[in-house]
Amino acid sequence: GDSVTQMEGPVTLSEEAFLTINCTYTATGYPSLFWYVQYPGEGLQLLLKATKADDKGSNKGFEATYRKETTSFHLEKGSVQVSDSAVYFCALHLYAGGTSYGKLTFGQGTILTVHP
Amino acid sequence: EAQVTQNPRYLITVTGKKLTVTCSQNMNHEYMSWYRQDPGLGLRQIYYSMNVEVTDKGDVPEGYKVSRKEKRNFPLILESPSPNQTSLYFCASSLLAGGFGNEQFFGPGTRLTVL
């Protein structure tokens, strides 16, 4: 079945450090890919997305590129801030036309802590 | 403000005592879904609904029920809760079920503890 694998955390960085969170996927078709962020005590928010190969999603200084050849969607940010401390989830949605039911398949989540 | 609301946010209960977690969205979305979040497992889908009166099982439906009598509401029912249902629950909605890059909007979560 479809699956998403994220790098194991937790990840601890100093402010202004470079961030990479790895994400790879397995899917029977051609999925859309997402990064969601969960701040402490809150629900998930969409951070960025990409719907086709070589698309780059970006938001709030975060970027991720849809790499079909390596089945990856790694999240990067050049300079993290304390306010970026959160749990980050990689997810895929496989649209199968009439049989699609909108399920997001999530990775296990990566906890990011940024220290001043 | 466009949002998904859940109630209660926190609930401690005992084994076997029926409970309902409510979910409501004000965005006129057709698709709604329930997920549970457990450490190391990410989020897993429990049930989903394509539209009013249309519901179906997700990956982990055992021990749960849902109903969709109105477009905006999608309650999650635990008829006889057990300790293995202790988890963090999220309701989500999206305009449609399909389509490429269709964003899902999540509620704030309900932390349930079953003793």
Chai-1 contact restraints between the chains, C-beta under 6 A:
chainA,res_idxA,chainB,res_idxB,connection_type,confidence,min_distance_angstrom,max_distance_angstrom,comment,restraint_id
A,S32,B,F100,contact,1.0,0.0,6.0,A-B,restraint_1
A,S32,B,G101,contact,1.0,0.0,6.0,A-B,restraint_2
A,G43,B,F90,contact,1.0,0.0,6.0,A-B,restraint_3
A,G43,B,F106,contact,1.0,0.0,6.0,A-B,restraint_4
A,G43,B,G107,contact,1.0,0.0,6.0,A-B,restraint_5
A,G43,B,P108,contact,1.0,0.0,6.0,A-B,restraint_6
A,G43,B,G109,contact,1.0,0.0,6.0,A-B,restraint_7
A,L44,B,F106,contact,1.0,0.0,6.0,A-B,restraint_8
A,L46,B,E103,contact,1.0,0.0,6.0,A-B,restraint_9
A,K49,B,G101,contact,1.0,0.0,6.0,A-B,restraint_10
A,T51,B,F100,contact,1.0,0.0,6.0,A-B,restraint_11
A,T51,B,G101,contact,1.0,0.0,6.0,A-B,restraint_12
A,Y95,B,G98,contact,1.0,0.0,6.0,A-B,restraint_13
A,Y95,B,F100,contact,1.0,0.0,6.0,A-B,restraint_14
A,S100,B,A97,contact,1.0,0.0,6.0,A-B,restraint_15
A,S100,B,G98,contact,1.0,0.0,6.0,A-B,restraint_16
A,Y101,B,Y48,contact,1.0,0.0,6.0,A-B,restraint_17
A,Y101,B,A97,contact,1.0,0.0,6.0,A-B,restraint_18
A,G102,B,Y31,contact,1.0,0.0,6.0,A-B,restraint_19
A,G102,B,A97,contact,1.0,0.0,6.0,A-B,restraint_20
A,K103,B,Q45,contact,1.0,0.0,6.0,A-B,restraint_21
A,F106,B,G42,contact,1.0,0.0,6.0,A-B,restraint_22
A,F106,B,L43,contact,1.0,0.0,6.0,A-B,restraint_23
A,G107,B,G42,contact,1.0,0.0,6.0,A-B,restraint_24
A,Q108,B,G40,contact,1.0,0.0,6.0,A-B,restraint_25
A,Q108,B,G42,contact,1.0,0.0,6.0,A-B,restraint_26
A,G109,B,G42,contact,1.0,0.0,6.0,A-B,restraint_27
